[in-house]
Amino acid sequence: MRRGLVLGTLIGVAALSMVVSGQAPGPSAASIKATQIEKVKDNLYIITGSGVGDTAAFSGGNVAVFITDAGVTLVDTKLPGFGPTILERIKTVTNKPVTRIINTHTHGDHTGGNPSFGASIETIVQENTKANMAKMPEFSGANAQFLPKRTYKDKLTVGSGKDQIDLYYFGRGHTNGDTFVVFPALRTMHVGDIFAWKALPYVDPDNGGSVVEQPDTLTKAATVKNVDTIINGHIPVGTLNDLREYADFTKDFVEFARASLKAGKTAEQAAGEYKVAPRFKGYEVSVNPAFGGALANLKIAYGELKK
């Protein structure tokens, strides 16, 4: 798999609101060219988007392409306008039609392509995510027809046998509706942006996200049986051990935040003191100040811990 697929190196502070609201500019030639399809396991692929260091090449989150007897299930659909590109990439591995979309959460770089597949396609999300999507301009007014029509609360299974897909909701984290999508026959889980990269998370409190609760949510997800491969939000495919490590990493940060607050330190003071523990090799404080970082996470954590 290609390395260096890190969202924070692609888009700056000004692009943040557009990405999460679904109002990012349409696809550029560079972003379309950088969007590639790569095999994960038999009948399972991801559509990536690279362009490290080139804002114009950003396309959105990793899309899972699961080929079943009935057709193709997509997990996430990148930014608005990427539907045709996704279809072109799919055609290189199968002639089957796209019959289902599962969105891991609400943000526009994971849901923006949904309208390209029409209002009648089966789209599934966690119930909180549908409520969050309904607040987005991309899915308001006349575009409300593209909102998902099928939701679940804690767990949902679709398909059976080798085509089975299990959807899990374990609690708040990146948002309040993060879905973990498991392909049991392939021992693979798509985790979306609750584990987007190996750095402090980008938590979205406006869509119900929680810094304090995220470690518990990740820990629960890491207990799902018969999973060994992880599809992350924006970095190359990893392992279940990576997910366990990330849960520990976020827990370590919450403990730091709790201790800093108890010591009477401001969020700014604590942010200046925070360092990634040596045991978390390869981790960063932030991939980009627009997406998480110590200060942003501490401000959110302090607000939660004071309640």
C-alpha positions as CSV (number, residue, x, y, z in Angstrom):
1,M,0.0,0.0,0.0
2,R,1.2,3.6,-0.6
3,R,2.5,5.4,2.4
4,G,2.1,9.0,3.5
5,L,-1.6,9.3,2.9
6,V,-2.1,11.9,5.7
7,L,-5.0,14.3,5.5
8,G,-3.4,17.0,7.4
9,T,-0.7,17.5,4.8
10,L,-3.3,18.1,2.2
11,I,-5.6,20.8,3.4
12,G,-5.0,23.9,5.5
13,V,-7.0,25.7,8.1
14,A,-9.2,27.4,5.6
15,A,-10.4,24.2,4.1
16,L,-11.6,22.6,7.4
17,S,-15.1,24.0,7.5
18,M,-15.7,23.1,3.8
19,V,-14.5,19.5,4.3
20,V,-16.7,18.8,7.4
21,S,-19.7,20.5,5.9
22,G,-19.5,19.0,2.5
23,Q,-18.9,22.3,0.7
24,A,-15.4,21.7,-0.5
25,P,-14.6,22.6,-4.1
26,G,-15.3,20.1,-6.9
27,P,-12.7,17.6,-7.9
28,S,-9.5,18.8,-9.5
29,A,-7.6,17.0,-12.2
30,A,-4.8,16.3,-9.7
31,S,-7.2,14.9,-7.1
32,I,-8.9,12.6,-9.6
33,K,-5.5,11.3,-10.9
34,A,-4.4,10.7,-7.3
35,T,-7.4,8.6,-6.5
36,Q,-6.4,5.0,-6.9
37,I,-8.0,1.6,-6.2
38,E,-5.9,-1.0,-4.3
39,K,-6.7,-4.5,-3.2
40,V,-7.0,-5.3,0.5
41,K,-8.3,-8.9,0.2
42,D,-10.3,-11.0,-2.2
43,N,-13.4,-9.0,-3.2
44,L,-12.4,-6.0,-1.0
45,Y,-10.6,-2.9,-2.2
46,I,-10.0,0.6,-1.0
47,I,-10.1,3.8,-3.1
48,T,-7.5,6.1,-1.8
49,G,-6.5,9.7,-2.4
50,S,-2.9,10.8,-2.2
51,G,-1.3,14.1,-3.3
52,V,0.8,14.6,-0.2
53,G,1.8,18.2,0.0
54,D,-0.6,19.2,-2.8
55,T,-3.9,20.6,-1.7
56,A,-5.4,20.2,-5.1
57,A,-4.9,16.5,-5.0
58,F,-7.0,15.9,-1.8
59,S,-10.1,13.8,-2.5
60,G,-11.4,12.6,0.9
61,G,-11.4,9.5,3.1
62,N,-10.5,6.0,2.2
63,V,-13.5,4.3,0.4
64,A,-14.0,0.5,0.9
65,V,-15.3,-1.4,-2.1
66,F,-16.8,-4.7,-1.1
67,I,-17.9,-6.9,-4.0
68,T,-20.8,-9.2,-3.2
69,D,-23.0,-11.6,-5.2
70,A,-25.7,-8.9,-5.3
71,G,-23.5,-6.0,-6.2
72,V,-21.0,-3.5,-4.7
73,T,-21.2,-2.1,-1.2
74,L,-19.3,1.2,-0.7
75,V,-18.1,2.4,2.7
76,D,-17.9,6.2,2.4
77,T,-17.9,8.2,-0.8
78,K,-15.3,11.0,-0.5
79,L,-15.9,14.7,-1.3
80,P,-18.8,16.0,-3.4
81,G,-18.4,15.3,-7.0
82,F,-16.2,12.1,-6.6
83,G,-19.0,9.7,-7.5
84,P,-18.0,9.4,-11.2
85,T,-14.3,8.9,-10.2
86,I,-15.3,6.2,-7.7
87,L,-17.4,4.4,-10.4
88,E,-14.5,4.6,-12.8
89,R,-12.1,3.0,-10.3
90,I,-14.7,0.3,-9.5
91,K,-15.1,-0.6,-13.2
92,T,-11.4,-1.7,-13.2
93,V,-12.1,-4.6,-10.8
94,T,-15.8,-5.5,-11.4
95,N,-18.8,-4.9,-13.7
96,K,-21.3,-5.2,-10.8
97,P,-23.4,-2.1,-9.9
98,V,-23.1,-0.2,-6.7
99,T,-26.1,-1.3,-4.6
100,R,-25.4,0.0,-1.1
101,I,-23.6,2.8,0.6
102,I,-22.5,2.8,4.3
103,N,-21.2,6.0,5.7
104,T,-18.9,5.8,8.8
105,H,-19.9,9.3,9.9
106,T,-21.3,12.7,8.7
107,H,-18.3,14.7,7.4
108,G,-18.3,15.8,3.8
109,D,-15.1,14.1,2.8
110,H,-16.8,10.8,3.6
111,T,-20.4,11.5,2.5
112,G,-20.0,14.1,-0.3
113,G,-20.2,11.6,-3.1
114,N,-23.5,10.0,-1.9
115,P,-25.8,12.1,-4.2
116,S,-23.9,10.8,-7.3
117,F,-25.5,7.4,-6.7
118,G,-29.1,8.6,-6.7
119,A,-31.8,8.8,-4.0
120,S,-33.0,5.3,-4.4
121,I,-29.8,3.5,-3.4
122,E,-29.8,1.8,0.0
123,T,-27.7,4.0,2.3
124,I,-27.1,3.0,5.9
125,V,-25.8,5.1,8.9
126,Q,-25.9,5.1,12.6
127,E,-29.0,7.0,13.7
128,N,-27.1,10.0,15.1
129,T,-25.2,10.3,11.9
130,K,-28.4,10.7,9.9
131,A,-29.4,13.6,12.2
132,N,-26.0,15.2,11.7
133,M,-26.2,14.8,8.0
134,A,-29.6,16.5,7.9
135,K,-27.9,19.6,9.2
136,M,-25.5,19.7,6.3
137,P,-26.2,22.0,3.3
138,E,-25.3,19.0,1.1
139,F,-28.4,17.2,2.4
140,S,-30.8,20.0,3.1
141,G,-33.7,21.3,1.2
142,A,-34.3,19.5,-2.1
143,N,-31.1,17.4,-1.4
144,A,-32.8,15.9,1.6
145,Q,-33.8,13.1,-0.8
146,F,-30.2,11.9,-0.6
147,L,-30.3,11.4,3.2
148,P,-29.9,7.8,4.3
149,K,-33.2,6.0,4.7
150,R,-31.9,3.1,6.9
151,T,-30.4,3.6,10.3
152,Y,-29.4,1.5,13.3
153,K,-28.8,2.2,17.0
154,D,-26.1,-0.2,18.3
155,K,-25.6,-3.1,15.8
156,L,-26.9,-4.1,12.4
157,T,-26.1,-7.1,10.2
158,V,-26.8,-7.0,6.4
159,G,-26.1,-9.9,4.0
160,S,-25.0,-13.4,5.0
161,G,-22.2,-15.9,4.5
162,K,-19.3,-14.5,2.7
163,D,-21.3,-11.3,1.9
164,Q,-22.1,-10.5,5.5
165,I,-21.4,-7.0,6.9
166,D,-21.7,-6.1,10.6
167,L,-22.2,-2.5,11.7
168,Y,-21.3,-1.5,15.2
169,Y,-21.8,1.7,17.2
170,F,-19.7,1.7,20.5
171,G,-20.2,5.3,21.6
172,R,-18.9,8.8,21.1
173,G,-15.5,9.6,19.6
174,H,-14.8,11.5,16.4
175,T,-18.6,12.3,16.3
176,N,-21.6,10.8,18.1
177,G,-22.3,8.4,15.2
178,D,-19.1,6.7,14.2
179,T,-19.8,3.3,12.6
180,F,-17.3,0.4,12.6
181,V,-17.9,-1.6,9.5
182,V,-16.8,-5.3,9.7
183,F,-16.5,-7.8,6.9
184,P,-16.4,-11.0,9.0
185,A,-15.4,-13.4,6.2
186,L,-12.4,-11.2,5.4
187,R,-11.5,-10.4,9.0
188,T,-11.4,-6.7,8.1
189,M,-12.9,-3.6,9.7
190,H,-13.3,-0.1,8.3
191,V,-13.0,2.4,11.2
192,G,-13.5,5.7,9.5
193,D,-12.1,8.9,11.1
194,I,-12.3,7.7,14.7
195,F,-8.8,6.4,13.8
196,A,-7.9,8.7,10.9
197,W,-4.1,8.8,11.5
198,K,-1.4,8.2,14.1
199,A,-1.7,11.5,15.9
200,L,-4.1,13.2,18.3
201,P,-7.6,12.9,17.0
202,Y,-9.8,15.5,15.3
203,V,-12.9,15.5,17.5
204,D,-16.0,17.3,16.3
205,P,-18.1,18.4,19.4
206,D,-20.6,20.1,17.1
207,N,-21.5,16.7,15.8
208,G,-21.4,15.0,19.2
209,G,-17.7,14.1,19.4
210,S,-15.9,13.4,22.6
211,V,-12.2,13.4,23.6
212,V,-12.9,11.8,27.0
213,E,-15.1,9.0,25.7
214,Q,-13.1,8.2,22.6
215,P,-10.6,5.8,24.3
216,D,-13.5,3.6,25.7
217,T,-15.2,3.6,22.3
218,L,-11.9,2.5,20.6
219,T,-11.3,-0.2,23.2
220,K,-14.7,-1.7,22.7
221,A,-14.1,-1.7,18.9
222,A,-10.8,-3.5,19.4
223,T,-12.6,-6.4,21.1
224,V,-14.6,-7.4,18.0
225,K,-13.7,-11.0,17.2
226,N,-12.2,-12.3,14.1
227,V,-10.7,-9.1,12.8
228,D,-7.0,-8.7,11.9
229,T,-7.1,-5.9,9.3
230,I,-8.1,-2.3,9.7
231,I,-9.0,0.3,7.0
232,N,-8.4,3.7,8.5
233,G,-9.9,7.0,7.6
234,H,-6.9,8.6,5.8
235,I,-3.8,6.4,6.2
236,P,-2.8,3.1,4.7
237,V,-4.4,-0.2,5.8
238,G,-3.3,-1.3,9.3
239,T,-3.9,-4.1,11.8
240,L,-6.0,-4.7,14.9
241,N,-3.0,-4.1,17.0
242,D,-2.7,-0.6,15.5
243,L,-6.3,0.0,16.7
244,R,-5.5,-1.3,20.2
245,E,-2.4,1.0,20.3
246,Y,-4.4,4.0,19.2
247,A,-7.0,3.3,21.9
248,D,-4.1,3.3,24.4
249,F,-2.6,6.5,22.8
250,T,-5.9,8.4,23.2
251,K,-6.4,7.1,26.8
252,D,-2.9,8.3,27.7
253,F,-3.8,11.7,26.4
254,V,-7.1,11.8,28.4
255,E,-5.1,10.9,31.5
256,F,-2.7,13.7,30.8
257,A,-5.6,16.2,30.4
258,R,-7.2,15.0,33.6
259,A,-4.0,15.4,35.6
260,S,-3.3,18.8,34.0
261,L,-6.8,20.1,34.9
262,K,-6.4,18.8,38.5
263,A,-3.1,20.6,38.8
264,G,-4.8,23.9,37.9
265,K,-3.0,24.3,34.5
266,T,-4.8,26.1,31.7
267,A,-5.3,24.3,28.4
268,E,-2.7,26.5,26.9
269,Q,-0.1,25.7,29.6
270,A,-0.9,21.9,29.3
271,A,-0.6,22.0,25.5
272,G,2.9,23.6,25.8
273,E,3.9,20.7,28.0
274,Y,2.4,17.8,26.2
275,K,4.7,15.3,24.4
276,V,3.9,12.0,22.8
277,A,5.1,9.2,25.1
278,P,8.1,7.4,23.8
279,R,6.3,4.1,23.7
280,F,4.0,5.4,20.9
281,K,6.6,5.2,18.1
282,G,5.6,6.9,14.8
283,Y,2.9,9.0,16.5
284,E,2.7,12.8,16.2
285,V,1.0,15.5,18.3
286,S,-0.8,16.8,15.2
287,V,-0.9,16.2,11.5
288,N,-2.1,19.7,11.0
289,P,-3.3,22.4,13.5
290,A,-6.6,22.5,11.7
291,F,-7.3,18.9,12.6
292,G,-6.9,18.3,16.3
293,G,-3.6,18.9,18.1
294,A,-2.9,19.2,21.8
295,L,-4.6,22.6,22.4
296,A,-7.8,21.8,20.5
297,N,-8.1,18.4,22.2
298,L,-7.3,19.8,25.7
299,K,-10.0,22.5,25.3
300,I,-12.6,19.9,24.5
301,A,-11.4,17.5,27.2
302,Y,-11.4,20.3,29.8
303,G,-14.9,21.2,28.9
304,E,-16.1,17.6,29.3
305,L,-14.1,17.0,32.5
306,K,-15.5,20.1,34.2
307,K,-19.1,19.0,33.7
